[in-house]
């Protein structure tokens, strides 16, 4: 597993490329081509989990479900 600083740099690279719409990300002398924005999102989520584990905390995601019956 990479150190915390490296993980954060990777996450920053993915986030900046995602917001610019580019599917090619370069970090640590490596270049990775992603097929879709969803694939980049999954990579960011995986890095978030690794960063949380390295910092000794749990990553908690909240999902709020709302429903209405008719209008």
Backbone as XML, in Angstrom:
<?xml version="1.0"?>
<chain id="A" units="angstrom">
  <residue number="1" name="UNK">
    <atom name="N" x="0.843" y="-1.181" z="0.000"/>
    <atom name="CA" x="0.000" y="0.000" z="0.000"/>
    <atom name="C" x="0.882" y="1.237" z="0.000"/>
  </residue>
  <residue number="2" name="UNK">
    <atom name="N" x="0.490" y="2.238" z="-0.754"/>
    <atom name="CA" x="1.237" y="3.478" z="-0.865"/>
    <atom name="C" x="1.059" y="4.320" z="0.395"/>
  </residue>
  <residue number="3" name="UNK">
    <atom name="N" x="1.972" y="5.258" z="0.582"/>
    <atom name="CA" x="1.858" y="6.126" z="1.750"/>
    <atom name="C" x="0.728" y="7.137" z="1.543"/>
  </residue>
  <residue number="4" name="UNK">
    <atom name="N" x="0.357" y="7.806" z="2.616"/>
    <atom name="CA" x="-0.796" y="8.700" z="2.618"/>
    <atom name="C" x="-0.630" y="9.849" z="1.624"/>
  </residue>
  <residue number="5" name="UNK">
    <atom name="N" x="0.546" y="10.430" z="1.549"/>
    <atom name="CA" x="0.773" y="11.551" z="0.636"/>
    <atom name="C" x="0.588" y="11.116" z="-0.818"/>
  </residue>
  <residue number="6" name="UNK">
    <atom name="N" x="1.076" y="9.934" z="-1.167"/>
    <atom name="CA" x="0.927" y="9.417" z="-2.528"/>
    <atom name="C" x="-0.533" y="9.165" z="-2.861"/>
  </residue>
  <residue number="7" name="UNK">
    <atom name="N" x="-1.271" y="8.600" z="-1.912"/>
    <atom name="CA" x="-2.696" y="8.347" z="-2.133"/>
    <atom name="C" x="-3.446" y="9.650" z="-2.380"/>
  </residue>
  <residue number="8" name="UNK">
    <atom name="N" x="-3.127" y="10.681" z="-1.602"/>
    <atom name="CA" x="-3.798" y="11.967" z="-1.769"/>
    <atom name="C" x="-3.447" y="12.615" z="-3.103"/>
  </residue>
  <residue number="9" name="UNK">
    <atom name="N" x="-2.194" y="12.457" z="-3.547"/>
    <atom name="CA" x="-1.802" y="12.985" z="-4.849"/>
    <atom name="C" x="-2.542" y="12.277" z="-5.979"/>
  </residue>
  <residue number="10" name="UNK">
    <atom name="N" x="-2.682" y="10.963" z="-5.863"/>
    <atom name="CA" x="-3.424" y="10.207" z="-6.874"/>
    <atom name="C" x="-4.870" y="10.662" z="-6.933"/>
  </residue>
  <residue number="11" name="UNK">
    <atom name="N" x="-5.477" y="10.849" z="-5.745"/>
    <atom name="CA" x="-6.873" y="11.282" z="-5.695"/>
    <atom name="C" x="-7.030" y="12.663" z="-6.311"/>
  </residue>
  <residue number="12" name="UNK">
    <atom name="N" x="-6.104" y="13.564" z="-6.022"/>
    <atom name="CA" x="-6.155" y="14.904" z="-6.590"/>
    <atom name="C" x="-6.028" y="14.862" z="-8.108"/>
  </residue>
  <residue number="13" name="UNK">
    <atom name="N" x="-5.139" y="14.018" z="-8.627"/>
    <atom name="CA" x="-4.977" y="13.883" z="-10.076"/>
    <atom name="C" x="-6.257" y="13.369" z="-10.714"/>
  </residue>
  <residue number="14" name="UNK">
    <atom name="N" x="-6.877" y="12.358" z="-10.101"/>
    <atom name="CA" x="-8.127" y="11.817" z="-10.645"/>
    <atom name="C" x="-9.242" y="12.851" z="-10.610"/>
  </residue>
  <residue number="15" name="UNK">
    <atom name="N" x="-9.355" y="13.567" z="-9.511"/>
    <atom name="CA" x="-10.420" y="14.559" z="-9.357"/>
    <atom name="C" x="-10.267" y="15.693" z="-10.367"/>
  </residue>
  <residue number="16" name="UNK">
    <atom name="N" x="-9.044" y="16.168" z="-10.551"/>
    <atom name="CA" x="-8.850" y="17.279" z="-11.490"/>
    <atom name="C" x="-9.104" y="16.835" z="-12.932"/>
  </residue>
  <residue number="17" name="UNK">
    <atom name="N" x="-8.686" y="15.634" z="-13.296"/>
    <atom name="CA" x="-8.927" y="15.154" z="-14.648"/>
    <atom name="C" x="-10.405" y="14.871" z="-14.880"/>
  </residue>
  <residue number="18" name="UNK">
    <atom name="N" x="-11.079" y="14.373" z="-13.856"/>
    <atom name="CA" x="-12.514" y="14.087" z="-13.983"/>
    <atom name="C" x="-13.276" y="15.373" z="-14.250"/>
  </residue>
  <residue number="19" name="UNK">
    <atom name="N" x="-12.934" y="16.428" z="-13.524"/>
    <atom name="CA" x="-13.659" y="17.686" z="-13.698"/>
    <atom name="C" x="-13.362" y="18.335" z="-15.047"/>
  </residue>
  <residue number="20" name="UNK">
    <atom name="N" x="-12.202" y="18.018" z="-15.638"/>
    <atom name="CA" x="-11.885" y="18.584" z="-16.945"/>
    <atom name="C" x="-12.410" y="17.725" z="-18.093"/>
  </residue>
  <residue number="21" name="UNK">
    <atom name="N" x="-12.914" y="16.531" z="-17.787"/>
    <atom name="CA" x="-13.491" y="15.665" z="-18.800"/>
    <atom name="C" x="-12.482" y="14.786" z="-19.519"/>
  </residue>
  <residue number="22" name="UNK">
    <atom name="N" x="-11.258" y="14.743" z="-19.030"/>
    <atom name="CA" x="-10.207" y="13.942" z="-19.660"/>
    <atom name="C" x="-10.167" y="12.573" z="-18.996"/>
  </residue>
  <residue number="23" name="UNK">
    <atom name="N" x="-10.076" y="11.506" z="-19.793"/>
    <atom name="CA" x="-10.086" y="10.143" z="-19.258"/>
    <atom name="C" x="-8.685" y="9.568" z="-19.107"/>
  </residue>
  <residue number="24" name="UNK">
    <atom name="N" x="-7.655" y="10.355" z="-19.312"/>
    <atom name="CA" x="-6.267" y="9.895" z="-19.156"/>
    <atom name="C" x="-5.666" y="10.615" z="-17.954"/>
  </residue>
  <residue number="25" name="UNK">
    <atom name="N" x="-5.148" y="9.846" z="-17.005"/>
    <atom name="CA" x="-4.591" y="10.411" z="-15.782"/>
    <atom name="C" x="-3.148" y="9.955" z="-15.642"/>
  </residue>
  <residue number="26" name="UNK">
    <atom name="N" x="-2.257" y="10.903" z="-15.307"/>
    <atom name="CA" x="-0.847" y="10.580" z="-15.105"/>
    <atom name="C" x="-0.434" y="10.957" z="-13.685"/>
  </residue>
  <residue number="27" name="UNK">
    <atom name="N" x="0.214" y="10.013" z="-12.991"/>
    <atom name="CA" x="0.792" y="10.264" z="-11.675"/>
    <atom name="C" x="1.846" y="9.208" z="-11.418"/>
  </residue>
  <residue number="28" name="UNK">
    <atom name="N" x="2.818" y="9.539" z="-10.623"/>
    <atom name="CA" x="3.921" y="8.633" z="-10.265"/>
    <atom name="C" x="4.620" y="8.074" z="-11.501"/>
  </residue>
  <residue number="29" name="UNK">
    <atom name="N" x="4.689" y="8.858" z="-12.591"/>
    <atom name="CA" x="5.336" y="8.385" z="-13.801"/>
    <atom name="C" x="4.535" y="7.365" z="-14.586"/>
  </residue>
  <residue number="30" name="UNK">
    <atom name="N" x="3.285" y="7.161" z="-14.218"/>
    <atom name="CA" x="2.413" y="6.207" z="-14.895"/>
    <atom name="C" x="1.254" y="6.960" z="-15.538"/>
  </residue>
  <residue number="31" name="UNK">
    <atom name="N" x="0.748" y="6.417" z="-16.617"/>
    <atom name="CA" x="-0.431" y="6.980" z="-17.265"/>
    <atom name="C" x="-1.499" y="5.895" z="-17.347"/>
  </residue>
  <residue number="32" name="UNK">
    <atom name="N" x="-2.700" y="6.253" z="-16.926"/>
    <atom name="CA" x="-3.820" y="5.315" z="-16.925"/>
    <atom name="C" x="-4.942" y="5.912" z="-17.770"/>
  </residue>
  <residue number="33" name="UNK">
    <atom name="N" x="-5.469" y="5.107" z="-18.687"/>
    <atom name="CA" x="-6.613" y="5.516" z="-19.493"/>
    <atom name="C" x="-7.872" y="4.870" z="-18.918"/>
  </residue>
  <residue number="34" name="UNK">
    <atom name="N" x="-8.862" y="5.699" z="-18.589"/>
    <atom name="CA" x="-10.131" y="5.196" z="-18.072"/>
    <atom name="C" x="-11.161" y="5.200" z="-19.196"/>
  </residue>
  <residue number="35" name="UNK">
    <atom name="N" x="-12.068" y="4.239" z="-19.163"/>
    <atom name="CA" x="-13.060" y="4.104" z="-20.228"/>
    <atom name="C" x="-14.256" y="5.025" z="-20.046"/>
  </residue>
  <residue number="36" name="UNK">
    <atom name="N" x="-14.531" y="5.414" z="-18.799"/>
    <atom name="CA" x="-15.708" y="6.241" z="-18.558"/>
    <atom name="C" x="-15.528" y="7.054" z="-17.286"/>
  </residue>
  <residue number="37" name="UNK">
    <atom name="N" x="-16.420" y="8.008" z="-17.102"/>
    <atom name="CA" x="-16.423" y="8.810" z="-15.884"/>
    <atom name="C" x="-16.776" y="7.928" z="-14.686"/>
  </residue>
  <residue number="38" name="UNK">
    <atom name="N" x="-17.641" y="6.958" z="-14.894"/>
    <atom name="CA" x="-18.022" y="6.045" z="-13.817"/>
    <atom name="C" x="-16.813" y="5.257" z="-13.317"/>
  </residue>
  <residue number="39" name="UNK">
    <atom name="N" x="-15.935" y="4.879" z="-14.230"/>
    <atom name="CA" x="-14.733" y="4.146" z="-13.836"/>
    <atom name="C" x="-13.796" y="5.042" z="-13.017"/>
  </residue>
  <residue number="40" name="UNK">
    <atom name="N" x="-13.704" y="6.315" z="-13.389"/>
    <atom name="CA" x="-12.913" y="7.268" z="-12.608"/>
    <atom name="C" x="-13.534" y="7.434" z="-11.227"/>
  </residue>
  <residue number="41" name="UNK">
    <atom name="N" x="-14.861" y="7.527" z="-11.164"/>
    <atom name="CA" x="-15.552" y="7.657" z="-9.878"/>
    <atom name="C" x="-15.256" y="6.463" z="-8.970"/>
  </residue>
  <residue number="42" name="UNK">
    <atom name="N" x="-15.254" y="5.259" z="-9.532"/>
    <atom name="CA" x="-14.942" y="4.066" z="-8.729"/>
    <atom name="C" x="-13.500" y="4.108" z="-8.232"/>
  </residue>
  <residue number="43" name="UNK">
    <atom name="N" x="-12.587" y="4.598" z="-9.063"/>
    <atom name="CA" x="-11.191" y="4.710" z="-8.641"/>
    <atom name="C" x="-11.046" y="5.733" z="-7.516"/>
  </residue>
  <residue number="44" name="UNK">
    <atom name="N" x="-11.779" y="6.839" z="-7.601"/>
    <atom name="CA" x="-11.752" y="7.849" z="-6.540"/>
    <atom name="C" x="-12.314" y="7.277" z="-5.249"/>
  </residue>
  <residue number="45" name="UNK">
    <atom name="N" x="-13.409" y="6.527" z="-5.332"/>
    <atom name="CA" x="-14.001" y="5.904" z="-4.145"/>
    <atom name="C" x="-13.037" y="4.910" z="-3.507"/>
  </residue>
  <residue number="46" name="UNK">
    <atom name="N" x="-12.328" y="4.137" z="-4.325"/>
    <atom name="CA" x="-11.343" y="3.186" z="-3.797"/>
    <atom name="C" x="-10.217" y="3.932" z="-3.095"/>
  </residue>
  <residue number="47" name="UNK">
    <atom name="N" x="-9.770" y="5.033" z="-3.675"/>
    <atom name="CA" x="-8.733" y="5.827" z="-3.028"/>
    <atom name="C" x="-9.236" y="6.456" z="-1.736"/>
  </residue>
  <residue number="48" name="UNK">
    <atom name="N" x="-10.495" y="6.902" z="-1.718"/>
    <atom name="CA" x="-11.071" y="7.436" z="-0.484"/>
    <atom name="C" x="-11.038" y="6.397" z="0.632"/>
  </residue>
  <residue number="49" name="UNK">
    <atom name="N" x="-11.357" y="5.146" z="0.297"/>
    <atom name="CA" x="-11.319" y="4.081" z="1.306"/>
    <atom name="C" x="-9.892" y="3.836" z="1.797"/>
  </residue>
  <residue number="50" name="UNK">
    <atom name="N" x="-8.928" y="3.833" z="0.872"/>
    <atom name="CA" x="-7.529" y="3.617" z="1.260"/>
    <atom name="C" x="-7.016" y="4.767" z="2.119"/>
  </residue>
  <residue number="51" name="UNK">
    <atom name="N" x="-7.380" y="6.000" z="1.776"/>
    <atom name="CA" x="-6.968" y="7.165" z="2.558"/>
    <atom name="C" x="-7.571" y="7.102" z="3.950"/>
  </residue>
  <residue number="52" name="UNK">
    <atom name="N" x="-8.839" y="6.753" z="4.035"/>
    <atom name="CA" x="-9.493" y="6.639" z="5.343"/>
    <atom name="C" x="-8.822" y="5.564" z="6.189"/>
  </residue>
  <residue number="53" name="UNK">
    <atom name="N" x="-8.490" y="4.435" z="5.595"/>
    <atom name="CA" x="-7.823" y="3.363" z="6.336"/>
    <atom name="C" x="-6.438" y="3.802" z="6.799"/>
  </residue>
  <residue number="54" name="UNK">
    <atom name="N" x="-5.717" y="4.537" z="5.955"/>
    <atom name="CA" x="-4.380" y="5.011" z="6.324"/>
    <atom name="C" x="-4.437" y="6.035" z="7.456"/>
  </residue>
  <residue number="55" name="UNK">
    <atom name="N" x="-5.531" y="6.789" z="7.509"/>
    <atom name="CA" x="-5.705" y="7.779" z="8.566"/>
    <atom name="C" x="-6.337" y="7.179" z="9.819"/>
  </residue>
  <residue number="56" name="UNK">
    <atom name="N" x="-6.691" y="5.915" z="9.755"/>
    <atom name="CA" x="-7.260" y="5.241" z="10.915"/>
    <atom name="C" x="-8.716" y="5.566" z="11.164"/>
  </residue>
  <residue number="57" name="UNK">
    <atom name="N" x="-9.439" y="5.860" z="10.132"/>
    <atom name="CA" x="-10.872" y="6.150" z="10.296"/>
    <atom name="C" x="-11.668" y="5.332" z="9.299"/>
  </residue>
  <residue number="58" name="UNK">
    <atom name="N" x="-12.960" y="5.268" z="9.530"/>
    <atom name="CA" x="-13.847" y="4.553" z="8.624"/>
    <atom name="C" x="-14.528" y="5.552" z="7.710"/>
  </residue>
  <residue number="59" name="UNK">
    <atom name="N" x="-14.715" y="5.147" z="6.475"/>
    <atom name="CA" x="-15.419" y="5.974" z="5.517"/>
    <atom name="C" x="-16.893" y="5.620" z="5.589"/>
  </residue>
  <residue number="60" name="UNK">
    <atom name="N" x="-17.711" y="6.593" z="5.929"/>
    <atom name="CA" x="-19.140" y="6.354" z="6.086"/>
    <atom name="C" x="-19.875" y="7.114" z="4.988"/>
  </residue>
  <residue number="61" name="UNK">
    <atom name="N" x="-20.644" y="6.398" z="4.240"/>
    <atom name="CA" x="-21.457" y="7.002" z="3.192"/>
    <atom name="C" x="-22.905" y="6.994" z="3.652"/>
  </residue>
  <residue number="62" name="UNK">
    <atom name="N" x="-23.583" y="8.085" z="3.429"/>
    <atom name="CA" x="-24.995" y="8.181" z="3.780"/>
    <atom name="C" x="-25.818" y="8.185" z="2.511"/>
  </residue>
  <residue number="63" name="UNK">
    <atom name="N" x="-26.876" y="7.430" z="2.531"/>
    <atom name="CA" x="-27.806" y="7.414" z="1.407"/>
    <atom name="C" x="-29.166" y="7.819" z="1.942"/>
  </residue>
  <residue number="64" name="UNK">
    <atom name="N" x="-29.726" y="8.825" z="1.341"/>
    <atom name="CA" x="-31.044" y="9.290" z="1.785"/>
    <atom name="C" x="-32.051" y="8.920" z="0.712"/>
  </residue>
  <residue number="65" name="UNK">
    <atom name="N" x="-33.074" y="8.213" z="1.096"/>
    <atom name="CA" x="-34.101" y="7.785" z="0.168"/>
    <atom name="C" x="-35.389" y="8.527" z="0.520"/>
  </residue>
  <residue number="66" name="UNK">
    <atom name="N" x="-35.944" y="9.161" z="-0.465"/>
    <atom name="CA" x="-37.226" y="9.839" z="-0.264"/>
    <atom name="C" x="-38.205" y="9.330" z="-1.312"/>
  </residue>
  <residue number="67" name="UNK">
    <atom name="N" x="-39.440" y="9.266" z="-0.923"/>
    <atom name="CA" x="-40.474" y="8.813" z="-1.845"/>
    <atom name="C" x="-41.740" y="9.613" z="-1.603"/>
  </residue>
  <residue number="68" name="UNK">
    <atom name="N" x="-42.462" y="9.828" z="-2.655"/>
    <atom name="CA" x="-43.760" y="10.476" z="-2.528"/>
    <atom name="C" x="-44.783" y="9.631" z="-3.257"/>
  </residue>
  <residue number="69" name="UNK">
    <atom name="N" x="-45.972" y="9.729" z="-2.793"/>
    <atom name="CA" x="-47.032" y="8.958" z="-3.419"/>
    <atom name="C" x="-47.919" y="9.936" z="-4.187"/>
  </residue>
  <residue number="70" name="UNK">
    <atom name="N" x="-47.698" y="9.963" z="-5.474"/>
    <atom name="CA" x="-48.501" y="10.850" z="-6.309"/>
    <atom name="C" x="-48.147" y="12.305" z="-6.120"/>
  </residue>
  <residue number="71" name="UNK">
    <atom name="N" x="-48.904" y="13.134" z="-6.743"/>
    <atom name="CA" x="-48.683" y="14.579" z="-6.627"/>
    <atom name="C" x="-49.786" y="15.268" z="-5.941"/>
  </residue>
</chain>
